[in-house]
Amino acid sequence: MKAARIHAHGGPEVIRIDDVPIPSGDTLIKVAATSYNPTELAVRAGMFRIDLPHTLGWDLAGEVDGDPVIGFVDSGAAAEFATAPADRIVPAPKNIPLHHAAAIPLAGLTAYQVVQDVEAGQRVLINGAGGGIGSFAVQLAKHKGAHVIATASPRGIDSVQRYGADEIIDYTKQVPTKPADVMIHLVGTPPPWTPPAPEVITAAAQFPGARHIVMRYSEDHLSTLVSLVEAGVITVDVTESYPLAAMAEVHRKGEAAAFHGKVTIVMP
Ligand SMILES: NC(=O)c1ccc[n+]([C@@H]2O[C@H](COP(=O)([O-])OP(=O)(O)OC[C@H]3O[C@@H](n4cnc5c(N)ncnc54)[C@H](OP(=O)(O)O)[C@@H]3O)[C@@H](O)[C@H]2O)c1
C-alpha cells in the first residue's frame, strides 16, 4: 500500500510516498481520506519526539468491513490502510461524503473541548475563527446559545458568517475591543492586544492569563460531533482536497499559510 512517510526531520521535501506492507493488529481501516492539521508541520520538522520512519496522518475517514467510519489515530492515517483501537473509530456521518468527514476528528474534537464550558447568552470572542478548528468552534458556540464575535481575514469572512457568527472582525484591519465573557484563541501566535475578556482559553499559542487546552481523544465527543453533523447543526466545509501523492505540496502550502478551513488528502 502507499503511505506518506518521513524518514528524517526537515522541510516538506522529507515527505516520501512509500510502498509499505498493510499494517496489522487492532481494527484495520481502508482509508478514504485524511486531513491536514498544521501541528503536523511541527512533527515533520522535529519538534516532537517520534520514531522514524513515521507515517503522517491523525484524522481518518474510511471503511471497516464496508462500514463507513471516522477516527483519530496517533499516526498512520496518511496511508491506504491504517489500524486503530476499536474506541478510536466511530460510525461516519451518513449525510456528508465520506472523504469530507476526514475533516472532523482533530479540529472538531479540539473545538468541542474549547467551547465545552461556554454557556447560553455569553459573549464569546473566537480569535482565529477562519481556520479549521474555528469553523467548528463558531458553530458549536452558536449551538450552545452564545453570542459569537469572530475574527477572520477577508478569505474567511463568508464562511464565518455562514456558520452563524453574530459579529465579525476583519483582523487585518481591526483589533477586538468590545467586551466579551470568554475569549477562545486559535492562532499560533499570542494576540498583540489585550484580550477584552476576563476568561481566556487557548488551544494554540500559550500566553500569560490564558488557560491552555490540549485535545484529549474522546469516543463520546466524536460520536456527539457526528450526531450534530447528521442533525445539520454542524456543517463540514472542505475548502481543498489533494491526492496522497501531493502531501509535500500540502505541507508547503500549510507553511505558507495558504489554506483556510479544512483541507483533505484523498487516498489513491
Ligand atoms: N491544543 C490542541 O489540542 C490543538 C489541536 C489542534 C490544533 N492546535 C493548534 O490550534 C491552532 C489552529 O489550528 P487549525 O487547525 O484551526 O489551523 P488552521 O486551519 O491553519 O487555521 C488557522 C487560522 O488562523 C487564522 N489566523 C491567522 N492569523 C490570525 C490572526 N492574527 N488573527 C486571527 N486569526 C488569524 C487564519 O484565518 P483566516 O483564514 O481567516 O485568515 C487561519 O485560517 C494551530 O496553532 C494548531 O497548532 C491545537
Ligand as a Chemical Component Dictionary entry (heavy atoms), coordinates in Angstrom:
data_LIG
# 
_chem_comp.id                   LIG 
_chem_comp.type                 NON-POLYMER 
_chem_comp.pdbx_formal_charge   0 
_chem_comp.three_letter_code    LIG 
# 
loop_
_chem_comp_atom.comp_id 
_chem_comp_atom.atom_id 
_chem_comp_atom.alt_atom_id 
_chem_comp_atom.type_symbol 
_chem_comp_atom.charge 
_chem_comp_atom.model_Cartn_x 
_chem_comp_atom.model_Cartn_y 
_chem_comp_atom.model_Cartn_z 
_chem_comp_atom.pdbx_ordinal 
LIG N1  N1  N 0  -4.470 22.320 21.657 1  
LIG C1  C1  C 0  -4.729 21.356 20.804 2  
LIG O1  O1  O 0  -5.047 20.218 21.188 3  
LIG C2  C2  C 0  -4.644 21.637 19.341 4  
LIG C3  C3  C 0  -5.156 20.717 18.429 5  
LIG C4  C4  C 0  -5.078 21.030 17.083 6  
LIG C5  C5  C 0  -4.502 22.229 16.685 7  
LIG N2  N2  N 1  -4.000 23.087 17.588 8  
LIG C6  C6  C 0  -3.434 24.400 17.196 9  
LIG O2  O2  O 0  -4.535 25.289 17.009 10 
LIG C7  C7  C 0  -4.213 26.262 16.032 11 
LIG C8  C8  C 0  -5.319 26.341 14.975 12 
LIG O3  O3  O 0  -5.389 25.109 14.303 13 
LIG P1  P1  P 0  -6.271 24.982 12.978 14 
LIG O4  O4  O 0  -6.243 23.574 12.578 15 
LIG O5  O5  O -1 -7.570 25.676 13.147 16 
LIG O6  O6  O 0  -5.345 25.847 11.999 17 
LIG P2  P2  P 0  -5.675 26.475 10.587 18 
LIG O7  O7  O 0  -6.793 25.738 9.940  19 
LIG O8  O8  O 0  -4.390 26.623 9.893  20 
LIG O9  O9  O 0  -6.261 27.899 10.953 21 
LIG C9  C9  C 0  -5.537 28.950 11.381 22 
LIG C10 C10 C 0  -6.371 30.211 11.075 23 
LIG O10 O10 O 0  -5.886 31.241 11.894 24 
LIG C11 C11 C 0  -6.316 32.442 11.307 25 
LIG N3  N3  N 0  -5.362 33.481 11.657 26 
LIG C12 C12 C 0  -4.050 33.575 11.304 27 
LIG N4  N4  N 0  -3.516 34.680 11.856 28 
LIG C13 C13 C 0  -4.507 35.284 12.568 29 
LIG C14 C14 C 0  -4.579 36.451 13.367 30 
LIG N5  N5  N 0  -3.527 37.237 13.546 31 
LIG N6  N6  N 0  -5.762 36.755 13.963 32 
LIG C15 C15 C 0  -6.847 35.971 13.800 33 
LIG N7  N7  N 0  -6.850 34.843 13.042 34 
LIG C16 C16 C 0  -5.685 34.515 12.450 35 
LIG C17 C17 C 0  -6.428 32.237 9.807  36 
LIG O11 O11 O 0  -7.731 32.647 9.463  37 
LIG P3  P3  P 0  -8.157 33.336 8.073  38 
LIG O12 O12 O 0  -8.288 32.182 7.108  39 
LIG O13 O13 O 0  -9.463 33.993 8.408  40 
LIG O14 O14 O 0  -7.056 34.294 7.694  41 
LIG C18 C18 C 0  -6.225 30.715 9.657  42 
LIG O15 O15 O 0  -7.173 30.165 8.783  43 
LIG C19 C19 C 0  -2.843 25.877 15.489 44 
LIG O16 O16 O 0  -1.885 26.677 16.142 45 
LIG C20 C20 C 0  -2.698 24.416 15.883 46 
LIG O17 O17 O 0  -1.336 24.042 16.026 47 
LIG C21 C21 C 0  -4.069 22.814 18.913 48 
# 
loop_
_chem_comp_bond.comp_id 
_chem_comp_bond.atom_id_1 
_chem_comp_bond.atom_id_2 
_chem_comp_bond.value_order 
_chem_comp_bond.pdbx_ordinal 
LIG N1  C1  SING 1  
LIG C1  O1  DOUB 2  
LIG C1  C2  SING 3  
LIG C2  C3  SING 4  
LIG C2  C21 DOUB 5  
LIG C3  C4  DOUB 6  
LIG C4  C5  SING 7  
LIG C5  N2  DOUB 8  
LIG N2  C6  SING 9  
LIG N2  C21 SING 10 
LIG C6  O2  SING 11 
LIG C6  C20 SING 12 
LIG O2  C7  SING 13 
LIG C7  C8  SING 14 
LIG C7  C19 SING 15 
LIG C8  O3  SING 16 
LIG O3  P1  SING 17 
LIG P1  O4  DOUB 18 
LIG P1  O5  SING 19 
LIG P1  O6  SING 20 
LIG O6  P2  SING 21 
LIG P2  O7  DOUB 22 
LIG P2  O8  SING 23 
LIG P2  O9  SING 24 
LIG O9  C9  SING 25 
LIG C9  C10 SING 26 
LIG C10 O10 SING 27 
LIG C10 C18 SING 28 
LIG O10 C11 SING 29 
LIG C11 N3  SING 30 
LIG C11 C17 SING 31 
LIG N3  C12 SING 32 
LIG N3  C16 SING 33 
LIG C12 N4  DOUB 34 
LIG N4  C13 SING 35 
LIG C13 C14 SING 36 
LIG C13 C16 DOUB 37 
LIG C14 N5  SING 38 
LIG C14 N6  DOUB 39 
LIG N6  C15 SING 40 
LIG C15 N7  DOUB 41 
LIG N7  C16 SING 42 
LIG C17 O11 SING 43 
LIG C17 C18 SING 44 
LIG O11 P3  SING 45 
LIG P3  O12 DOUB 46 
LIG P3  O13 SING 47 
LIG P3  O14 SING 48 
LIG C18 O15 SING 49 
LIG C19 O16 SING 50 
LIG C19 C20 SING 51 
LIG C20 O17 SING 52 
# 
